[in-house]
Every structure is written in structure tokens, then in C-alpha cells.
Amino acid sequence: MNWLNDLMTVLYPEILLLFALTIAILLSTSKFNNTIWIFTTIFLITGALHIIRNQFSISEPMSILGGMFIADRLSIIFRLITLVITTLVLLGSVKYLEGFIHRSEFIILLLTSVLGIMFLIGANDLVAIFIALETLGLSSILLVGYSKYDTRSNEASLKYLVNSASASAIFLFGLSILYGLTGSTQLPEIKYKLLQLSQDGVLSNPLIAVILILIICGLAFKLSSVPMHMWAPDVYEGAPTPVTAFLSVASKAAAFALTLRIMVSLFDFANNIWQPIIAVIAVLSMVIGNFVALGQIINKASIKRLMAYSSIAQIGYILTGIALFTNESLNAATFYLVIYSIMNIGAFLGIIAFGNETNSDSISDYSGLAQKKPFLAFALAVCFFNLAGLPLPPAGFIAKFILIKASFEAGLFGIMLGSIALITTILSIYYYSYIAKLMIVDKPSLSVQNINSNKSALGKSGELYAAITLTIIGIFLCTVFSNPILKITNSTITELFPGNNFISFK
């Protein structure tokens, strides 16, 4: 029965999620449907604690389900991040969902998306990858359109559906060519056969380039990186804010893990082909994302639309680490994503809280927030400063410093990418700092003036403010424990890309 022990050790969090999903469906039509979020949160936390306690002690990767799922450092870390982020999103959704009739359906769809992410991160087989990707995609489309009486939500859901279907078809085309060449669906066997075909002269560079372009297009859509980014602003703005928060972090974490598994582990022998492609995507994402985000500030547009473009820019920084394909840059990119997840979810939780108070997401309406809601303004300012890479506290600064440092140490190619990252970071400092200045220095807007400043109002959003507090604590902890986190991300890259040397911030 060793296989059963292995299954329970590796998939215990996923089994808990399935159990929570089943209970949520059963209780959705009962008088207890308002309590679904409570036991769902308990199951999510239990799954996260299981990963911390039992899976970090696994000495070497474990394959289960006939090799379709693998428990390695990559899957362990990113599944943990997914569970933590989902818990925070769920806590942030309790007050938001009070205005909806079908609240339990939101949690059911959210759990389905999380299951898709969890299996996608650990998938080691083409079939498992595509099924998990579609599970995530279809449930995300329904989540985006959850506000069915809101025309913006409906429009965003339709746009996401059309774009997602196109990206999935392109991605599947690339996977089908891989299967046709190798006759296998499992990634280790595919790599072995690709190497054989390459050595025999059967596999030409143009054919590898076609496969990689198709696969990268599918990955770029999930990462919302240029040029597959056009869906992001409309979806971020139209979707319910908790859904936007979930897509901006959890979905990107899954896509990043899949990108590492495919590019670094499977196609490391063809890095001379995919490195320039990823580099171009990274540069375009940094430049376009930051410049258009700056335009959103000038036009005083939706803050969710601003966050969409800023997240495109942030993915550009992360892809810089992958494009350079050095031990240090891969480690720095992974570390950056871990810190980014906490910073970004904190910012969105603050946006949810502001939306609950004012029913607005206009940037100009944040003016003078510190006078009515000082803690909320403080929390948002901390998250924005860290997203900008400012040392307040220095978690975001450390992450960006290590990434740019790794870039400049990677030769001329790295200096070019690092310089672009540094210049565009200056742009991001302006628009992130502008929002902080708006909240702290300027006079209160009409929306802020109408906020109920009664302290008892906090109790109605206790779960949301608890989640915001946890993210702020998380940012401070990432500052204090930056080196231990780097060691963990280093072990992740070492498994995928042997020979990595640990880099530390001093």
C-alpha cells in the first residue's frame, strides 16, 4: 500500500479541496449556505499546514498517478502560495458577497479554479497539463461573469472566453506536435526523445522554434504578458474585485510554475531559441505595461485597470529572470514572484475594502483616504511602495534589487535587460507613489467624505481587514526572512536546473 501512502502524502491538500467542494455543493441550497466560507477557509489552512509540515521534508521528487503528477520543490512552493492566496481572497470576499443572492456558487467556482491550479502546478504530463489548464480557465471565465446583472462583468467574461479559447487552441497545437514527434505525453520521456531526435538530426531548429512559439503564446496569455495581454485590462476592470485579485496572483503563479517546468526543465537544450522570444516579451511587457499604467494615472481611470497594466509590467520583470537563463536570474525571478504575490494580493484586498465603502474604483476617489480610513490608506501605501521597489519596508526593494543584480551579472544581454528594468521601474515609482500621495496628502474626495468612519463598521468587514493585516505582516516577514526564502527558491531551481549557486542579499 505504499502507493496509497504516497498519494495521501502528496495529494492530501487536493483531497481536502475536493471534500470542501463536495460539502459546498451539498450545502449551497440549504439554510447553512452562509457558513460555507468558514469550513472552506479551515480546509485551505489545513492543506497549507500539511504542505509545510509534511512535503517540505521530501528529500527528492515523488511521482504519483503513473507519473502524471510530481511533488517536487516547484509544485510544493507554488501550491502553498496558491492555498495562502486563496485563503486571503476568500476572507476578502465575505463582505463583498453580501450583495449577491447566490454566494455559495462563488466559493464553488473558486474552489474549482484552485483545484485546476494545484494540479496544473504539479502536472508532469501533457494530458494532465491541458485538463488542469482548462479546469482553471473555464471556472475562471464563470468567476469573471459572476456579477450577471453587471454588463461590464458580462462583457469581461465574454472577452475572457474568446481570448482563452484562442490561446488554449494555440497551446494545444504546440503540445500535439510534441506528442506527434515523441509518441509520449510524459515530460521526462518527451525530453529524452527530443534529445535523441535532435542528435539524430531529425529535429531541426525551425521545427523546435514553431513548437516553442505556439507553447509560449499559450503561456503568455495566462501570464498576461505582451502581446497576449489585451484581455487583462477589460477583465480586471469588469470582473468582481475578489476575482480580479485571484486572477492577478494565483493564476499567474500557476502560469509561472508551468513556464519554468516547460522552458527550464523540458526545453533547456533549446534555450538559444526561446531566450530571445522570452526577452522580447519581457521588454515589451515592462515598457508597454508601465507607460500605459502611467496613462491611467494621467486620465484618473479605474484603479483596477491601472493594476492590470502594472501587473503586465511586473510579469515583464519576472520574465527577465527566465530570459537570462542563469542560475542566479532564475532564482531571483522565483523569489520575486513569491514577494510579488503578497504585495499584489495586499493591494487588491485594499481595493476591495475601498470598493465596499464607496462602491467606486476611480483613482481620483482615493483622494484623502487617510483622513477617514488611516489603516486602509497605510496598508495600500505599503503595498504600492513595495510594488514600486521602494524600501518601505524593503521586501519589494530586496526582490527587485536581487533581480536587477542578477541581470547585470549575466553579461551584455543581461545588462541591456537590467537597464530596461531599472528605467521602467522609475516610471512605476511615479504612478504608485502618486496614489499614495493622493491618499495621504490631498483633500478628501466626495466618495471619501461619505465613508462611514464609525469604528463599529470595522466589525462588518472583520475578515477583510484581518486578511489585509496578514498581508502587511507577510511583507514585513519577507523582509526579515528574505535569505531563508531565497534558500527555498534556490532549492527549487536546483532541482530543475542543476548547478545553481545560492545568492543572498547582504
Phi, psi and omega per residue, in radians:
M1 nan 0.372 3.132
N2 -1.060 -0.607 -3.122
W3 -1.094 -0.603 3.126
L4 -1.224 -0.692 3.073
N5 -1.088 -0.762 3.111
D6 -1.086 -0.729 -3.138
L7 -1.077 -0.788 -3.132
M8 -1.206 -0.636 3.130
T9 -1.138 -0.755 -3.045
V10 -1.462 -0.819 -2.986
L11 -1.755 0.270 3.130
Y12 -1.002 -0.761 3.092
P13 -1.077 -0.710 3.134
E14 -1.167 -0.650 3.093
I15 -1.133 -0.694 3.065
L16 -1.077 -0.717 3.120
L17 -1.119 -0.716 3.091
L18 -1.090 -0.705 3.116
F19 -1.124 -0.781 3.114
A20 -1.107 -0.686 3.125
L21 -1.116 -0.740 3.124
T22 -1.094 -0.811 3.128
I23 -1.102 -0.707 3.139
A24 -1.069 -0.712 3.122
I25 -1.157 -0.733 -3.121
L26 -1.165 -0.637 -3.079
L27 -1.562 -0.114 -3.020
S28 -1.105 -0.463 -3.130
T29 -1.842 0.157 -3.124
S30 -1.775 3.070 3.133
K31 -1.313 -0.114 -3.141
F32 -1.683 0.213 -3.045
N33 -1.141 -0.360 3.117
N34 -1.290 -0.215 -3.121
T35 -1.714 0.014 -3.068
I36 -1.035 -0.690 -3.094
W37 -1.119 -0.477 -3.086
I38 -1.195 -0.961 -3.108
F39 -1.264 -0.458 3.057
T40 -1.112 -0.752 3.088
T41 -1.068 -0.720 3.126
I42 -1.087 -0.761 3.137
F43 -1.138 -0.698 3.123
L44 -1.105 -0.781 3.137
I45 -1.151 -0.694 3.111
T46 -1.085 -0.741 3.097
G47 -1.090 -0.721 3.113
A48 -1.123 -0.744 3.122
L49 -1.129 -0.612 3.100
H50 -1.108 -0.747 3.126
I51 -1.092 -0.779 -3.130
I52 -1.097 -0.755 -3.016
R53 -1.384 -0.700 -2.971
N54 -1.883 -0.556 -2.986
Q55 -1.614 -0.459 3.094
F56 -1.199 -0.294 3.127
S57 -1.500 -0.092 3.115
I58 -1.160 2.130 -3.023
S59 -1.337 -0.541 -3.140
E60 -2.504 2.784 -3.086
P61 -1.000 2.454 3.109
M62 -1.990 2.202 3.076
S63 -1.782 2.348 3.105
I64 -2.321 3.047 -3.138
L65 0.957 0.788 3.104
G66 1.174 0.476 3.124
G67 1.528 0.070 -3.117
M68 -1.349 -0.410 -3.123
F69 -2.271 2.394 -3.111
I70 -2.214 2.366 3.044
A71 -1.814 1.595 3.046
D72 -2.058 -3.113 -3.099
R73 -1.015 -0.643 -3.131
L74 -1.070 -0.873 -3.114
S75 -1.209 -0.626 -3.116
I76 -1.120 -0.869 -3.093
I77 -1.125 -0.807 -3.033
F78 -1.367 -0.459 3.003
R79 -1.201 -0.641 3.077
L80 -1.121 -0.791 3.097
I81 -1.016 -0.749 -3.130
T82 -1.054 -0.787 -3.134
L83 -1.146 -0.708 3.132
V84 -1.151 -0.807 -3.127
I85 -1.114 -0.725 3.139
T86 -1.117 -0.690 3.085
T87 -1.046 -0.771 3.130
L88 -1.150 -0.715 3.111
V89 -1.110 -0.731 3.141
L90 -1.104 -0.759 3.092
L91 -1.104 -0.638 3.137
G92 -1.313 -0.179 -3.069
S93 -1.679 -0.249 -3.001
V94 -1.020 -0.933 3.139
K95 -1.180 -0.688 -3.103
Y96 -1.050 -0.669 -3.036
L97 -1.390 -0.072 -3.113
E98 -1.098 -0.440 -3.139
G99 -1.472 0.012 -3.096
F100 -1.885 2.568 3.137
I101 -1.347 -0.813 -3.049
H102 -1.713 1.280 -3.070
R103 -1.308 -0.598 -3.079
S104 -1.145 -0.524 -3.134
E105 -1.120 -0.578 3.108
F106 -1.050 -0.810 -3.117
I107 -1.172 -0.663 3.122
I108 -1.082 -0.812 3.131
L109 -1.172 -0.654 3.123
L110 -1.109 -0.771 3.118
L111 -1.122 -0.646 3.095
T112 -1.115 -0.739 3.088
S113 -1.084 -0.739 -3.134
V114 -1.117 -0.707 3.084
L115 -1.056 -0.748 3.090
G116 -1.045 -0.743 3.124
I117 -1.121 -0.790 -3.085
M118 -1.067 -0.758 3.131
F119 -1.300 -0.535 3.102
L120 -1.151 -0.725 -3.107
I121 -1.120 -0.655 -3.116
G122 -1.692 0.038 -3.087
A123 -1.161 2.343 -3.140
N124 -2.198 0.426 -3.038
D125 -2.582 2.485 -3.079
L126 -1.056 -0.719 -3.139
V127 -1.141 -0.786 3.134
A128 -1.100 -0.689 3.129
I129 -1.066 -0.832 -3.052
F130 -1.238 -0.690 3.107
I131 -1.100 -0.778 3.131
A132 -1.125 -0.680 -3.133
L133 -1.126 -0.720 3.130
E134 -1.266 -0.594 3.059
T135 -1.064 -0.787 3.082
L136 -1.120 -0.813 -3.054
G137 -1.115 -0.846 -3.079
L138 -1.171 -0.737 3.123
S139 -1.199 -0.582 3.092
S140 -1.157 -0.667 3.099
I141 -1.062 -0.753 3.112
L142 -1.166 -0.645 3.099
L143 -1.131 -0.710 3.135
V144 -1.076 -0.642 3.135
G145 -1.628 0.362 -3.056
Y146 -1.086 -0.663 3.088
S147 -1.383 1.371 -2.935
K148 -1.207 -0.287 3.099
Y149 -1.667 0.072 3.105
D150 -1.805 2.049 -3.077
T151 -1.098 -0.571 3.123
R152 -1.145 -0.693 3.117
S153 -1.157 -0.715 3.105
N154 -1.101 -0.779 3.131
E155 -1.114 -0.744 3.136
A156 -1.100 -0.705 3.140
S157 -1.124 -0.739 3.134
L158 -1.139 -0.755 3.115
K159 -1.106 -0.720 3.131
Y160 -1.136 -0.681 3.119
L161 -1.081 -0.855 -3.098
V162 -1.116 -0.821 -3.132
N163 -1.171 -0.685 -3.140
S164 -1.146 -0.717 3.125
A165 -1.094 -0.746 3.135
S166 -1.127 -0.796 -3.131
A167 -1.134 -0.680 3.125
S168 -1.142 -0.671 3.119
A169 -1.129 -0.750 3.119
I170 -1.114 -0.793 3.134
F171 -1.078 -0.768 -3.132
L172 -1.136 -0.600 3.094
F173 -1.064 -0.766 3.098
G174 -1.097 -0.736 3.113
L175 -1.142 -0.638 -3.127
S176 -1.169 -0.603 3.075
I177 -1.161 -0.704 3.075
L178 -1.018 -0.798 3.133
Y179 -1.143 -0.701 3.131
G180 -1.105 -0.615 3.140
L181 -1.302 -0.680 -2.968
T182 -1.845 -0.397 -3.097
G183 1.247 0.302 -3.117
S184 -2.377 2.704 3.089
T185 -1.911 -0.191 -3.089
Q186 -1.561 2.315 -2.978
L187 -1.038 -0.786 3.134
P188 -1.061 -0.704 3.133
E189 -1.227 -0.651 3.092
I190 -1.062 -0.777 -3.139
K191 -1.086 -0.766 -3.136
Y192 -1.046 -0.773 -3.107
K193 -1.266 -0.593 3.075
L194 -1.118 -0.706 3.099
L195 -1.102 -0.715 3.103
Q196 -1.095 -0.822 3.141
L197 -1.093 -0.638 3.128
S198 -1.171 -0.744 3.133
Q199 -1.179 -0.566 3.138
D200 -1.410 -0.088 3.124
G201 1.430 0.118 -3.139
V202 -1.368 -0.617 -3.084
L203 -1.653 1.903 -3.097
S204 -1.593 2.784 3.123
N205 -1.063 -0.718 3.096
P206 -1.036 -0.667 3.137
L207 -1.191 -0.733 3.082
I208 -1.081 -0.688 -3.139
A209 -1.093 -0.733 3.115
V210 -1.073 -0.814 3.128
I211 -1.037 -0.807 -3.092
L212 -1.163 -0.693 3.130
I213 -1.090 -0.760 3.137
L214 -1.106 -0.779 -3.126
I215 -1.193 -0.741 -3.124
I216 -1.123 -0.598 3.096
C217 -1.066 -0.766 3.110
G218 -1.124 -0.734 3.123
L219 -1.180 -0.685 -3.128
A220 -1.096 -0.587 3.095
F221 -1.120 -0.831 -3.138
K222 -1.135 -0.557 3.097
L223 -1.406 -0.189 -3.041
S224 0.920 0.830 3.095
S225 -1.790 2.687 -3.136
V226 -1.130 2.388 0.136
P227 -1.690 0.170 -3.129
M228 -1.686 0.691 -3.004
H229 -1.900 -0.097 -2.915
M230 -1.112 -0.387 3.126
W231 -1.288 -0.519 -2.928
A232 -1.047 -0.896 -3.088
P233 -1.029 -0.771 -3.118
D234 -1.192 -0.703 -3.134
V235 -1.219 -0.766 3.128
Y236 -1.046 -0.720 -3.089
E237 -1.299 -0.695 -3.037
G238 -1.468 -0.488 -3.092
A239 -1.248 2.701 2.972
P240 -0.957 2.468 -3.005
T241 -1.009 -0.707 3.074
P242 -1.049 -0.598 3.108
V243 -1.199 -0.734 3.082
T244 -1.016 -0.760 3.119
A245 -1.058 -0.762 -3.127
F246 -1.122 -0.822 -3.121
L247 -1.148 -0.616 -3.051
S248 -1.231 -0.354 -3.081
V249 -2.088 -1.075 -3.027
A250 -1.116 -0.784 3.141
S251 -1.125 -0.686 3.121
K252 -1.189 -0.670 3.105
A253 -1.060 -0.731 3.117
A254 -1.134 -0.759 3.140
A255 -1.133 -0.664 3.110
F256 -1.141 -0.766 3.116
A257 -1.069 -0.727 3.119
L258 -1.159 -0.663 3.106
T259 -1.090 -0.765 3.085
L260 -1.068 -0.771 -3.084
R261 -1.135 -0.641 -3.089
I262 -1.459 -0.876 -3.059
M263 -1.267 -0.873 -3.008
V264 -1.397 -0.729 -3.052
S265 -1.545 -0.767 -3.043
L266 -1.525 -0.778 -3.027
F267 -1.924 0.538 3.118
D268 -1.101 -0.483 -3.134
F269 -1.291 -0.261 -3.131
A270 -1.962 0.505 -3.073
N271 -1.101 -0.474 3.114
N272 -1.152 -0.305 3.123
I273 -1.602 -0.836 -3.045
W274 -1.480 -0.351 3.138
Q275 -1.033 -0.848 3.117
P276 -1.076 -0.613 -3.140
I277 -1.140 -0.851 3.129
I278 -1.102 -0.662 -3.135
A279 -1.101 -0.765 3.122
V280 -1.093 -0.766 3.118
I281 -1.066 -0.732 -3.136
A282 -1.093 -0.817 -3.124
V283 -1.106 -0.831 3.140
L284 -1.066 -0.695 -3.135
S285 -1.145 -0.763 3.135
M286 -1.124 -0.802 -3.053
V287 -1.245 -0.957 -3.085
I288 -1.157 -0.761 -3.123
G289 -1.028 -0.820 -3.102
N290 -1.260 -0.709 -3.127
F291 -1.161 -0.730 -3.141
V292 -1.255 -0.606 3.051
A293 -1.065 -0.677 3.073
L294 -1.085 -0.654 3.095
G295 -1.141 -0.581 3.106
Q296 -1.137 -0.624 3.087
I297 -1.147 -0.786 -3.117
I298 -1.076 -0.702 -3.099
N299 -1.499 -0.032 -3.103
K300 0.906 0.853 -3.064
A301 -1.464 -2.826 3.131
S302 -1.218 2.382 3.128
I303 -1.214 -0.489 3.090
K304 -1.212 -0.603 3.071
R305 -1.194 -0.683 3.052
L306 -1.046 -0.771 -3.136
M307 -1.147 -0.518 3.084
A308 -1.105 -0.843 -3.131
Y309 -1.232 -0.596 3.101
S310 -1.185 -0.592 3.099
S311 -1.220 -0.552 3.042
I312 -1.097 -0.757 3.109
A313 -1.126 -0.718 -3.134
Q314 -1.097 -0.672 3.082
I315 -1.139 -0.564 3.067
G316 -1.058 -0.729 3.095
Y317 -1.092 -0.760 -3.113
I318 -1.137 -0.724 3.141
L319 -1.171 -0.415 3.056
T320 -1.008 -0.753 3.119
G321 -1.097 -0.651 3.113
I322 -1.252 -0.721 -3.089
A323 -1.077 -0.602 -3.123
L324 -1.294 -0.491 3.000
F325 0.960 0.745 2.980
T326 -1.941 2.842 3.136
N327 -0.994 -0.809 -3.083
E328 -1.177 -0.715 -3.085
S329 -1.217 -0.659 3.098
L330 -1.139 -0.731 3.098
N331 -1.115 -0.762 -3.136
A332 -1.111 -0.692 3.130
A333 -1.138 -0.720 3.116
T334 -1.135 -0.773 3.102
F335 -1.077 -0.728 -3.137
Y336 -1.065 -0.729 -3.122
L337 -1.149 -0.650 3.104
V338 -1.050 -0.842 -3.136
I339 -1.181 -0.719 3.137
Y340 -1.031 -0.676 -3.123
S341 -1.018 -0.762 -3.121
I342 -1.243 -0.768 -3.135
M343 -1.080 -0.801 -3.030
N344 -1.245 -0.718 3.131
I345 -1.157 -0.597 3.069
G346 -1.097 -0.744 3.116
A347 -1.085 -0.758 -3.118
F348 -1.226 -0.599 3.055
L349 -1.091 -0.682 3.064
G350 -1.120 -0.677 3.104
I351 -1.147 -0.675 3.069
I352 -1.063 -0.802 -3.136
A353 -1.064 -0.751 3.126
F354 -1.138 -0.725 3.107
G355 -1.099 -0.663 3.086
N356 -1.090 -0.622 -3.090
E357 -1.391 -0.623 -2.971
T358 -2.079 -0.249 -3.047
N359 1.010 0.649 -3.107
S360 -2.448 2.609 3.008
D361 -2.242 0.350 3.105
S362 -1.303 2.378 -3.126
I363 -1.041 -0.733 -3.087
S364 -1.111 -0.445 -3.125
D365 -1.269 -0.207 3.121
Y366 -1.375 -0.085 -3.086
S367 -1.044 2.229 3.065
G368 1.304 0.314 -3.084
L369 -1.049 -0.579 -3.084
A370 -1.069 -0.423 -3.118
Q371 -1.310 -0.496 -3.138
K372 -1.797 -0.662 -3.105
K373 -2.282 1.315 -3.050
P374 -1.078 -0.677 -3.131
F375 -1.162 -0.735 3.133
L376 -1.104 -0.754 3.109
A377 -1.106 -0.724 3.110
F378 -1.081 -0.812 -3.113
A379 -1.098 -0.781 3.118
L380 -1.110 -0.721 -3.141
A381 -1.095 -0.735 3.109
V382 -1.052 -0.801 -3.135
C383 -1.136 -0.756 -3.134
F384 -1.163 -0.718 3.122
F385 -1.087 -0.690 3.134
N386 -1.247 -0.643 3.059
L387 -1.100 -0.564 3.111
A388 -1.331 -0.292 -3.111
G389 1.583 0.327 3.111
L390 -1.546 2.558 -3.074
P391 -1.430 1.088 -3.099
L392 -2.393 1.301 -0.212
P393 -1.287 3.047 -2.919
P394 -1.477 0.399 3.128
A395 -1.083 -0.882 3.120
G396 -1.150 -0.623 3.099
F397 -1.109 -0.771 3.139
I398 -1.066 -0.792 -3.122
A399 -1.072 -0.791 -3.121
K400 -1.255 -0.641 3.116
F401 -1.065 -0.808 -3.125
I402 -1.135 -0.675 3.141
L403 -1.160 -0.814 -3.138
I404 -1.197 -0.654 3.085
K405 -1.057 -0.787 3.107
A406 -1.099 -0.607 3.115
S407 -1.143 -0.820 -3.103
F408 -1.194 -0.355 3.114
E409 -1.567 0.037 -3.062
A410 -1.746 0.341 3.103
G411 1.602 -2.956 -3.078
L412 -1.050 -0.752 3.129
F413 -1.030 -0.768 3.138
G414 -1.188 -0.644 3.115
I415 -1.096 -0.696 3.122
M416 -1.104 -0.863 -3.134
L417 -1.154 -0.712 3.125
G418 -1.107 -0.655 3.127
S419 -1.146 -0.736 3.108
I420 -1.112 -0.726 3.110
A421 -1.071 -0.694 -3.121
L422 -1.192 -0.763 -3.121
I423 -1.152 -0.782 -3.121
T424 -1.226 -0.464 3.062
T425 -1.084 -0.625 3.112
I426 -1.068 -0.692 3.073
L427 -1.072 -0.771 -3.101
S428 -1.135 -0.602 3.108
I429 -1.028 -0.661 -3.123
Y430 -1.118 -0.929 -3.014
Y431 -1.315 -0.523 3.044
Y432 -1.196 -0.756 -3.132
S433 -1.181 -0.545 3.125
Y434 -1.074 -0.731 3.131
I435 -1.141 -0.721 3.103
A436 -1.080 -0.760 3.106
K437 -1.094 -0.688 3.136
L438 -1.055 -0.755 -3.102
M439 -1.249 -0.638 -2.960
I440 -1.668 -0.660 -2.974
V441 -1.731 -0.757 -2.993
D442 -1.262 2.902 3.110
K443 -1.264 2.620 -3.119
P444 -1.085 2.397 3.041
S445 -1.316 3.004 3.133
L446 -1.086 -0.666 3.118
S447 -1.114 -0.722 3.133
V448 -1.193 -0.677 3.127
Q449 -1.069 -0.530 -3.112
N450 -1.500 -0.020 3.120
I451 -1.202 2.397 3.073
N452 -1.338 1.967 -3.104
S453 -1.559 0.101 3.112
N454 -1.057 2.274 -3.093
K455 -1.107 -0.474 3.141
S456 -1.165 -0.332 3.111
A457 -1.149 -0.423 3.132
L458 -1.082 -0.607 -3.122
G459 -1.099 -0.487 3.138
K460 -1.288 -0.314 3.120
S461 -2.190 0.591 -3.079
G462 -1.032 -0.706 -3.130
E463 -1.124 -0.717 -3.134
L464 -1.134 -0.806 -3.120
Y465 -1.228 -0.483 3.026
A466 -1.142 -0.730 3.115
A467 -1.132 -0.726 3.109
I468 -1.080 -0.765 3.117
T469 -1.055 -0.717 3.138
L470 -1.111 -0.663 3.129
T471 -1.181 -0.677 3.106
I472 -1.129 -0.757 3.067
I473 -1.059 -0.699 3.130
G474 -1.074 -0.694 3.106
I475 -1.113 -0.755 3.116
F476 -1.148 -0.687 3.130
L477 -1.159 -0.648 3.101
C478 -1.130 -0.516 3.067
T479 -1.191 -0.805 -3.089
V480 -1.231 -0.697 -3.043
F481 -1.875 0.637 -3.113
S482 -1.114 -0.700 3.138
N483 -1.151 -0.806 3.054
P484 -1.025 -0.672 3.109
I485 -1.141 -0.687 3.089
L486 -1.088 -0.640 3.100
K487 -1.117 -0.679 3.135
I488 -1.187 -0.790 3.117
T489 -1.156 -0.557 3.088
N490 -1.096 -0.738 3.125
S491 -1.142 -0.537 3.086
T492 -1.120 -0.842 -3.130
I493 -1.195 -0.599 -3.140
T494 -1.057 -0.689 3.110
E495 -1.149 -0.690 -3.111
L496 -1.411 -0.595 -2.980
F497 -2.441 1.446 -3.010
P498 -0.993 2.658 3.081
G499 1.691 0.167 -3.122
N500 -1.238 2.437 3.066
N501 -1.817 2.318 -3.092
F502 -1.140 2.310 3.045
I503 -1.942 2.420 -3.122
S504 -2.265 2.680 3.096
F505 -1.573 2.187 3.127
K506 -2.223 nan nan
